[in-house]
């Protein structure tokens, strides 16, 4: 399982759910292009992924009704619930580490390149082991164990052509590292595309500094995703790993359906898009839809807990089970959500 965490919240309109017939203030500055799936169009700056859409499942109706801040989305998408009153719920990777038999010498859960940092509010991002304890924390590139226990962290053994195919960016090389890690037996890898949204280019396109602009999307963010994600899909498929490895790419929310005064878009958890590939899912389909201006789901609304349950299903774990935490306490893996059955149809 590889989670591409697109930190900052990509605009649904500028990625997977363009509205070419909407007014300019909704449509935005970019065009859309045809894909390998007849009738499905995506952003013009994702040409490689457009050619590979027959391997992807688009979910265009993700939504949540919690506070419109980065951290709530991070929690919901990685733990299946909100962390209230100082609670720290475990990342699904830590749960996998707890409930599966470890492979000798291979950590079960890795975060690349490191944990999500400050994104505005000083609360959990949902990337720890929480109540499961330190023994189930992820390791990352700055962990001592990363250099002493696992040769997969060393990219020098890869052919130059393979490294180049992913792109010279930190995210591109992180996706290559994710492939090496799952190939070596790591069960869950979370790749954080960005560690913060302040004073750097990211998906957080409010339109003025210290945040990003849609020009930044066109020049850097979209091409980086397009190259790295496409290379990961090809690499996994060529190595016979895609069928058994679920790849999920999602941000923590979408963006406002109308451009703001700065020409950007603000936080919008009412609808966004996520993408699945491999791991038993059926490519070439679209699940759910947004309305004509991409403001709310108009068909088959999907909540983050359903996506988390889907990840558990792909990993062979019953998302309805509970974990015994000792002292009479237990933790349900996901509360009130079932896997997205259509993804596997």
C-alpha positions in Angstrom: 0.0 0.0 0.0 1.4 3.4 -1.1 -0.4 6.6 0.0 0.6 9.6 -2.0 -0.4 12.3 0.5 -0.8 15.5 -1.6 -0.4 17.9 1.3 -2.0 21.2 0.8 -5.3 20.2 -0.8 -5.2 20.0 -4.6 -8.0 21.8 -6.4 -10.4 19.3 -7.9 -11.0 21.7 -10.8 -7.3 21.9 -11.7 -6.7 18.1 -11.4 -9.2 15.3 -11.8 -12.5 17.1 -12.1 -12.3 20.0 -14.6 -15.5 21.8 -15.6 -14.7 23.0 -19.2 -18.3 24.3 -19.7 -18.5 26.3 -16.5 -18.0 30.1 -16.3 -14.4 31.4 -16.3 -14.5 32.2 -12.6 -15.3 28.6 -11.9 -13.4 26.9 -14.7 -10.2 28.6 -13.9 -7.3 29.3 -16.3 -6.5 25.8 -17.5 -7.9 23.6 -20.2 -8.8 19.9 -20.0 -7.7 16.9 -22.1 -9.1 13.6 -23.2 -7.8 10.5 -21.5 -7.5 6.8 -22.1 -11.0 6.4 -20.8 -13.6 7.6 -23.3 -15.6 10.6 -22.2 -13.4 11.4 -19.1 -11.3 14.5 -19.2 -8.7 15.8 -16.7 -6.4 18.8 -16.4 -4.3 19.6 -19.4 -1.1 19.6 -17.2 -1.5 15.9 -16.5 -0.8 14.4 -19.9 1.1 11.3 -18.7 -1.6 10.4 -16.2 -4.3 11.0 -18.9 -2.7 8.3 -21.0 -2.8 5.9 -18.0 -6.3 6.6 -16.8 -7.4 3.2 -17.8 -5.3 1.9 -14.8 -6.8 4.4 -12.4 -10.1 4.7 -10.5 -11.2 8.3 -10.0 -13.4 9.2 -7.0 -14.9 12.6 -7.7 -17.2 12.9 -4.7 -14.9 12.9 -1.6 -16.2 15.2 1.1 -16.2 15.8 4.8 -18.1 18.3 7.1 -15.4 18.9 9.7 -13.5 22.2 10.1 -12.0 23.4 6.8 -8.4 23.1 8.0 -5.6 20.9 6.7 -5.3 18.9 9.9 -8.8 17.6 10.0 -8.4 16.1 6.5 -5.1 14.6 7.4 -6.6 12.9 10.4 -9.7 11.6 8.6 -7.8 10.2 5.6 -5.1 8.5 7.6 -6.9 7.3 10.8 -10.6 7.2 9.7 -11.7 9.6 12.4 -11.1 13.0 14.0 -8.8 13.4 17.0 -10.9 15.1 19.6 -9.9 16.3 23.1 -6.2 15.7 22.5 -6.7 12.1 21.3 -4.1 10.6 19.0 -5.6 8.0 16.8 -3.3 5.6 15.0 -2.4 5.9 11.3 -3.7 2.9 9.3 -0.1 2.0 8.7 0.5 1.6 12.4 -2.6 -0.6 12.6 -1.3 -2.7 9.8 2.0 -3.0 11.8 0.0 -4.2 14.8 -2.3 -6.8 13.1 0.0 -8.4 10.6 3.0 -10.7 11.0 6.2 -8.7 10.5 8.8 -9.7 7.9 12.2 -10.3 9.4 14.3 -7.1 9.2 11.7 -5.1 7.4 9.7 -2.3 9.0 6.0 -2.5 8.3 5.3 1.2 8.0 7.4 4.0 6.6 6.8 7.7 6.0 8.7 9.4 3.2 10.6 11.7 3.5 9.4 12.6 7.0 6.3 13.5 9.0 4.0 16.3 7.9 5.1 19.5 9.7 3.3 22.7 10.5 0.2 23.4 8.3 -1.5 26.0 10.4 -3.0 24.5 13.5 -1.0 22.7 16.2 -3.0 19.4 16.3 -2.4 15.9 15.1 -1.9 15.1 11.4 -2.7 11.4 12.0 0.7 10.1 11.1 1.6 8.5 14.4 0.9 5.2 16.1 -1.3 7.0 18.7 -2.7 4.7 21.4 -0.9 1.7 19.9 2.4 2.9 21.3 5.9 3.7 20.2 6.5 0.1 19.0 4.2 0.8 16.0 5.5 4.2 15.0 6.6 4.7 11.4 10.2 5.1 10.5 11.3 7.7 8.0 14.5 9.0 6.3 15.7 10.8 9.5 15.2 7.7 11.7 18.3 5.9 12.8 16.7 2.6 11.8 16.4 3.8 8.1 20.1 3.6 7.6 20.9 0.6 9.7 18.1 -1.8 8.9 17.0 -1.4 5.3 19.1 -1.2 2.2 16.0 -0.1 0.2 16.6 3.5 1.4 19.7 3.7 -0.7 18.7 4.8 -4.2 22.2 4.6 -5.6 21.6 1.0 -6.8 18.9 2.1 -9.2 19.7 2.6 -12.9 20.0 6.2 -13.9 17.2 5.8 -16.4 14.8 4.7 -13.7 15.7 7.5 -11.4 15.3 10.0 -14.2 11.9 8.6 -15.1 10.5 9.7 -11.7 11.9 13.2 -12.0 14.6 15.0 -10.0 12.2 16.3 -7.4 12.0 15.2 -3.8 8.5 13.8 -4.5 9.7 12.0 -7.6 12.5 10.3 -5.7 10.2 9.6 -2.8 7.9 7.7 -5.1 10.8 5.7 -6.4 11.8 5.0 -2.8 8.2 3.9 -2.1 8.5 1.3 -4.9 11.7 0.0 -3.5 10.2 -0.2 0.0 7.1 -2.2 -1.0 9.3 -4.4 -3.2 11.4 -5.2 -0.1 8.4 -6.1 2.0 7.2 -2.9 3.7 3.4 -3.1 4.0 2.5 0.6 4.1 4.4 3.6 2.7 3.1 7.1 3.0 4.8 9.7 0.7 4.2 13.3 1.8 4.5 15.4 -1.3 5.0 18.5 0.9 5.8 18.8 4.6 4.4 22.3 5.0 2.2 24.8 3.1 4.0 28.0 4.1 6.7 29.8 2.1 7.0 27.1 -0.4 5.2 26.0 -3.5 2.5 23.4 -2.7 -1.1 22.5 -3.4 -2.3 25.3 -1.1 -3.2 27.7 -3.9 -4.7 30.7 -2.1 -3.2 32.8 -4.9 -0.6 35.0 -3.0 2.4 34.4 -0.8 3.2 32.8 1.6 1.0 30.3 -0.3 0.9 29.2 -3.9 -0.7 30.3 -7.1 -2.3 28.5 -10.0 0.7 29.6 -12.1 2.7 27.5 -9.6 0.4 24.5 -10.3 1.2 24.8 -14.1 4.9 25.4 -13.7 5.8 23.0 -11.0 3.2 21.1 -8.9 1.1 19.4 -11.6 4.1 18.4 -13.8 5.8 16.9 -10.7 2.8 14.8 -9.8 2.3 13.8 -13.5 5.8 12.5 -13.9 6.3 10.9 -10.5 2.9 9.2 -10.3 3.1 7.9 -13.9 6.6 6.5 -13.4 5.4 4.8 -10.2 2.5 3.2 -12.0 4.7 2.0 -14.9 7.5 0.7 -12.5 5.1 -1.2 -10.3 3.4 -2.8 -13.4 6.6 -3.8 -15.1 7.8 -5.5 -11.9 4.5 -7.3 -11.4 3.7 -5.4 -8.2 0.8 -3.2 -9.2 -1.8 -6.0 -8.9 -0.9 -6.6 -5.3 0.0 -3.0 -4.3 -2.8 -0.4 -3.8 -1.7 3.2 -4.7 -3.9 6.0 -3.4 -3.3 9.7 -4.3 -5.4 12.3 -2.4 -5.2 15.6 -0.7 -7.0 16.5 2.5 -9.7 18.6 0.9 -10.6 20.4 -2.3 -10.6 24.1 -3.2 -13.4 26.7 -3.6 -15.4 26.3 -6.8 -14.9 30.0 -7.6 -11.6 31.8 -7.9 -10.9 34.3 -5.1 -9.8 37.9 -5.5 -6.2 36.8 -5.8 -6.9 34.4 -8.6 -6.5 31.4 -6.3 -8.8 29.0 -4.5 -9.3 28.6 -0.8 -10.0 25.5 1.4 -13.1 23.5 0.5 -13.8 20.1 2.2 -17.3 19.9 0.6 -15.9 18.0 -2.4 -12.6 16.8 -3.8 -11.2 13.9 -5.8 -9.0 10.9 -4.9 -7.4 8.4 -7.2 -6.8 4.6 -6.7 -4.7 2.2 -8.7 -3.7 -1.5 -8.3 -4.3 -3.5 -5.2 -7.3 -5.4 -6.7 -9.1 -2.2 -7.8 -10.7 -2.0 -11.3 -9.1 0.8 -13.4 -10.7 2.9 -16.0 -13.8 4.0 -14.0 -15.1 7.0 -12.2 -17.0 6.7 -8.9 -19.2 9.5 -7.9 -19.6 13.0 -9.4 -19.6 16.6 -8.3 -22.2 19.2 -9.4 -21.7 21.4 -12.4 -19.4 23.8 -10.5 -17.6 21.2 -8.4 -19.0 22.5 -5.2 -20.7 19.4 -3.7 -21.2 15.7 -4.6 -24.0 15.1 -6.9 -23.7 11.4 -7.0 -22.3 8.7 -4.7 -20.8 10.8 -1.9 -17.7 9.2 -0.4 -16.4 10.1 3.0 -12.8 9.7 4.1 -13.6 6.7 6.4 -14.8 4.8 3.4 -11.5 5.4 1.7 -9.6 4.2 4.8 -11.9 1.1 4.9 -11.0 0.5 1.2 -7.3 0.6 2.0 -7.8 -2.0 4.8 -9.8 -4.2 2.4 -7.0 -4.1 -0.2 -4.5 -5.0 2.6 -6.7 -8.0 3.6 -7.8 -6.5 6.9 -11.4 -6.5 8.0 -12.1 -2.8 8.6 -15.0 -3.8 11.0 -12.7 -5.3 13.5 -11.6 -3.7 16.8 -8.2 -3.7 18.4 -7.7 -4.6 22.1 -5.8 -1.8 23.7 -5.7 -3.4 27.2 -7.3 -2.4 30.4 -10.7 -3.0 29.0 -10.3 -0.5 26.1 -10.7 -1.2 22.4 -10.4 0.7 19.2 -12.6 0.2 16.1 -10.5 0.5 13.0 -13.1 2.6 11.2 -16.3 3.9 12.6 -19.5 3.5 10.5 -17.8 3.2 7.1 -17.6 0.3 4.6 -15.1 -0.2 1.8 -15.9 1.3 -1.6 -17.2 -1.9 -3.2 -17.4 -0.4 -6.7 -13.6 0.2 -6.7 -13.1 -3.6 -6.9 -16.0 -4.3 -9.3 
